[in-house]
Amino acid sequence: MKTLLIVGLGNIGKEFENTYHNIGFCAIDKVCEKLEDMFTKHECKALTCHTIYKRYKVILAKPETYMNLSGVAIKELINKYKIPTEDVYVFCDDIDLPLGKIRFRHNGSGGTHNGLRNIVENIGENFNRIRIGIGRDPKFRDLADFVVSKIPGQNKQILEKSCDEACELLFNQIGE
């Protein structure tokens, strides 16, 4: 049975809940809900959920390394479970996409996203990524301040819907 590793990027801790940079956590939570399972295990610097979906063993993961070191946890999980990088799916925010837009790619660089860049450093470019656009807010001069800012109500509704759509896109990719 083939194993898939599905990862949501974010930052751990209460202070990062409901922030733009944690959209990957939002999306992976939607996947976990759809699979009717829960995150219960701490391993390889990540909170994980192990389940079965159709013909796959599925490991859902939320790295506990903070965003910029996400690749460390992913590499450990890949090595532990001997998962080919092409069977890795990563949900993350994307400041370069308009709010709510979703983009899927099978491989490529990390672009401007520090979490993706760290993953590329650790496992290479041959993994799937599902980016969820968070746009930019001109009132923030520093992009780092923006991505860890709380999501206001109207944007939260848009991003919740995008997380649902990103979850559906994943299931379409793996053959629902």
Buried (B, 14 or more C-beta within 10 A) or exposed (E): EEBBBBBBBBBBEEEBBBBBBBBBBBBBBBBBEBBEBEBEEEBBBBBBBBBEBEEBBBBBBBBBBBBEBBBBBBBBBBEEBEBEBEBBBBBBBBBBBEBBBBBBEEEEEBBEBBBBBBBBEBBEBEBBBBBBBBBBBEEEEEEEEBBBBEBEEEBEEBBBEBBBBBBBBBBEBBEE
